Amino acid sequence: MRSPAKLYRTAASVNMTPMIDVVFLLIIFFLVSSHLAKRESKVPLQLPTASRQPAAKSIVGRLVINVAADGSVAAGGTTIDSDRLAVILRAHANEKGADAAVHIRSDATVDYAIAEPLLRAAAQAGISNITFAVQEQKTADGR
């Protein structure tokens, strides 16, 4: 005769379905967020050249602002006006605090008169870490 304790024993198992669901959701999240981050730096611009280019740093967490040759300003993939830019910069400064940074990608033909209001708006929002995207200037020997 069987013991009653052995009748109700079953093999221990763990349901993996919820964990697999979470992993798939994380994969989708990172794919979408990386696509959006890459999209910001893929706007076709002829960047200005500089004789000394600083070492490339990660721009993750920075607000990327694109200035096209016609003077239009875009952030987050959409064209914005100066009032909306000020709101976006203040929100970025509030979110990041002292680590707030702005990365400006501007066409080489854009006048300083268009870039200056961007710098002023960033300063008024409390952001002091501002970088400009440039291309390395080619020397006579092709380097």
Secondary structure, 3 states (H helix, E strand, C coil): CCCHHHHCCCCCCCCCHHHHHHHHHHHHHHHHHHHHHHHHCCCCCCCCEECCCCCCCCCCCCEEEEECCCCCEEECCEEECHHHHHHHHHHHHHHHHHHCEEEEEECCCCCHHHHHHHHHHHHHHCCCEEEECCEECCCCCCC
